[in-house]
Amino acid sequence: FFSVNLRIDSEYGDQSSVFYLRCQRPDGNWFHRTILTCPGHTNSWGTCSGEFVIDAEIAQAVEVSLRMTLDNRRDGHLFTIDYDDMRIEYQRGFVQKLIVDKKDVACWGAGSEVLVTSSTLYNFSLEKNNGHSGALQSITIVDEVAHLELTTPPVEPIISQEDHGMYAAEVALLSRNVRIEGSEEEQKKGGYLQVLHTPNVTQVIEGVEFRNMGRLGETDRFAIQLLYSASIEGSSISGNSIRGSNNRCIALEGTSNVTIANNIGYNSKGHCIYLGFRSRYNTIRSNLISESTYVDWGDVISGETDRYAASFFNWCSPNDYVGNVAAGSRMNGFQFDNWHYVRAEDGSNANEGNPRTFPLGIFRGNTAKSSGEAGMVLYHFEQAGSLFFLESTLLKNRFHGMYFYNARHVTVSGLFAENGIGLEMRWCDHMELVDSTFRG
């Protein structure tokens, strides 16, 4: 891992500069690898810094040159850009071992598969390297800490609690003792678990590993789905690991009073945790979603929005979101898209009011980091009462940390660090920002 630092001055403030390595492989073919993107600084010098990885492909290149390009050429017009004091320095090698509290890994063992979330900006050139998963080679307990030896080292930087508590990567167990795995006979079409029309019947789905679930492009064929079950108080979908889902992770439609907690969603297509119409009074707590990505245009279900997938997606409120993490999402971490009517099971208007005027529920202590687009996208809050998005953490999201559109009477607090734009409020009134920190 190397750091790169420089000072830069641009004639236009909206003109970003991209520094990249142009590399030639031994077979003569060329490839490019971005190492730093710097925003413009109008008529003033500013600093720009970041980290990049010299991986095996770059190390084997027979020729490497450093180049700079512009993300907006202003119709081909020329303008002035200056940079100075550029430094590229070695920082550290690959991480081979993780050190964690021993009580957090009491049931882990050699061969268990773990997830380490991203600590960097989303990397479009290496989409599979926005987090790391792999098996444990060994676990050694020393005093009160566990040393986890990785079979294969991560190829991206990992920030530890010792490095910076607020920026630290999460480490999670992907393996479970009980596994449900979809057949691989059809490409992108695995199994699915659906609970349909069970009002007042408590459902419990806990401690299971789901692999190759969901059927891409098929309606109501998601990895786990509770469908039009009305109120099922006491129901729990908790402690599960959903890996490589072809079509969402956990989806509720027309279902209320469910707790979705302590689940791991990894490398899924489409919205990972999805709360659809008539899904209200649910609790979404302490879930970790990593590396969710969009569905290609040709596979998007008609009327759905999974082309712009979010790790957490909410159509209808109130629902409580507390202590969840979205890391390395290809598009958005969290998205609330309040529609203007409630959709019934047959797709018609249920005539149950305007969701844009419904109360929010609790939204506290949620984190979105390393998103390819925005950390949190929040549309159409037209409630008469006050709403609160509190103690959010927005880190290293490529474009926006938090973006509001058409909202009012909202109070926001949190940490906004190293995002393209920390916080934007568009067509918003009576907004309040309190107890917040902005960095970088």
PyMOL commands that set and color helices and strands:
alter all, ss='L'
color gray80, all
select helices_A, chain A and resi 56-59+102-105+127-129+297-299+306-308+355-357
alter helices_A, ss='H'
color red, helices_A
select strands_A, chain A and resi 2-10+17-24+30-38+46-52+63-70+81-90+97-101+113-117+131-142+145-150+171-173+178-181+193-196+204-206+208-211+224-238+241-243+250-261+264-266+273-275+283-285+288-290+310-314+320-322+325-327+332-337+363-364+367-369+374-381+387-395+400-408+410-417+421-429+432-433+437-439
alter strands_A, ss='S'
color yellow, strands_A
deselect
rebuild
show_as cartoon
